[in-house]
Structures are given as structure tokens and as C-alpha cells.
Amino acid sequence: MSDALKTAVLIPCYNEEAAIAQVVGEFRRALPDAQIFVYDNNSKDKTIEVARAAGAIVRSEPLQGKGNVVRRMFADIEADIYVLVDGDATYDAASAPIMIKKLLDNQLDMVNGARVTTIQEAYRAGHRFGNWMLTSMVSLIFGNRFKDMLSGYRVFSRRYVKSFPALAVGFETETELTVHALHLRMPTDEVDTPYKDRPVGSVSKLSTFKDGFRILWMILVLIKEEKPMPFFSLIAAALGFISVALMLPILAEYIETGLVPRFPTAILSTSLMILAFLSFACGLILDTVTRGRNEMKRMRYLNVPVTQR
């Protein structure tokens, strides 16, 4: 790594008194020239005191939620290379130099740390399945370039960080980080990294079902925002299919008898077909708007100097 490049390690924290000193120490050894920032998110324990004693630069974000912390960190901190990692001591600090080298050697904007572990307690079956399902959904819509979309361990270029809108609030921020890179077709890569169990006293803040549904909702919102034509076309097709299914019996009876006895059903069918055309029209209009917005995002991205050795 060039001495001219400034590296910042960003660690969002909430009640990580038991783990944060280990995280700061491991990244201090792995990246001795980096600045290590711990952003506390209203912790009720001694996270702030422990992190400061370990040598980290400690700051606070009062808005609750990991997404809010990431937004604040990306806005406040100036660096050339950004290492984002959770403060629970489950990620391998020794992988950071490897990820940074890959970022610099290939002039990438994001290197994702894909979790590899055989410890069931560290990466529970429910979380594995949810990650696979959600990653598969994003891969199907935005492109298959990552196998661990929900990893909390990533390395970014300055160009990525300063062009990232950061609209998420909670744990769905990982989905937003991934989709931002995929949709703008940024150069990215993924590195397998060991994943371990939390230290004694550290408790996961992730709720499998609650946060899983929030991530799923974020995916649907991003599809609507970034892929409006397929999104609204699918709705239009569903409405049109229901409309035709309701109308066929009525049309057959009209041809046979000349009568329309189920008039309310006919009205419903017509209304659904109108809604189908309106949905398709919304897709056409929003697709044009999205294209213009994406051009602006791309120009903003290109306006930030590329990270080089």
C-alpha cells in the first residue's frame, strides 16, 4: 500500500463492550497506518470507554440504526480507502490488507468479504438460508456478482463512498451497499474471509425475521426505484390476467344470450384492466425518470477522483 493513501477503518457499534477492544486491536495490528473510527449508536454499556481506551477515535450517532451510522461515517470521514466492519469481533482483520491490495491492484470500487465458517453458532442455519435467498433475489434482478450480499465486512474506494446515497436506516444497509455497486456497474470483487463466533458477553443485535423482512422490503423498494419498468409491468400483467379471467365467462354468456347478468363483475374487470394500463404507463414514465437520475448518479460517481497507488 502506498504511504500517500489514507486508510480509515469504520466500525459501527451498539453495545459491543465485550468485543470492541479486540476488534480495534486486531485492525491496529493488521493496518498499523490506518485511522480507526468507532461510531457508537446509543450504547447502554461501556462501549465508548473501552473503544477509546483501545486507541480508537470514538464518535457518536444519535439516530438509531446501522444505516444511520453508515450514512454519518461516510459523510464525516475523509480518506482514500475505507474499511467497513462490524464491531462484534466475528470478522478476520488479517483479510483487510488482502482486500485492500485487490482494490488497488485492480482499481476496484468495492471488495466484499464473503464469510466462510464451519462454526454453526457463528453463522446460524436460519441466517445462512435467509442470506442465500435474499442474495439470490438481488442476483436475479441486478446481476450475479456476490455470494454473500449481507456481509458486514467490505473495503471501498473514495469514489464509491462519496457517491453512495445511504438512504437505509437499519441492517438493510448492506443490501443498499450491494445494489448501489451493481446498478452503477462499478468494478467490484469478492474475497473469502474467515468468520468466527462472537466473544463471550457479546450478543447479536440481528433479529432473523424482523430484519429479514426489512431487508426483503428494501429489496422491493430498490427494484421499484431502480427497475420501475419490470416492476410495474409485472403488476400490470397480474392485473390484466385477473381482468381477463373475470371477463371471459361474462363474454361467453353475452355471446350466447346477448345478456350481461353479472354487471358488477363486468365493472370490476374493466376497472382492473384500466389499472393494468395505468401501471404500465407508470412504468414507462418512471423508467425515463430513473434513467435521468442514474445518469446524474453516474456523473457524480465519475466526478470523484479514482483511488490509485
Buried (B, 14 or more C-beta within 10 A) or exposed (E): BEEEBBBBBBBBBBBBBBBBBBBBBBBBEBBEEBBBBBBBBEBEBBBBEBBBEBEBBBBBBEEEBBBBBBBBBBEEBEBBBBBBBBBBBBBBBEBBBBBBBBBBEEEBBBBBBBBEBEEEEBBBEEBBEBBBEBBEBBBEBBBEBBBBBBBBBBBBBBBBBBBBEBBBBBBBBBBBBBBBBBBBEBBBBBBBBBBBBBBEEBEEBBEEEEBBEBBBEBBEBBBBBBBBBBBBBEBBEEBBEBBBEBBEEBBEBBEEEEEEEBEEBBEBBEEBBEBBEBBBEBBEEBBEEBEEEEEEBBEBBEEBEEBEE
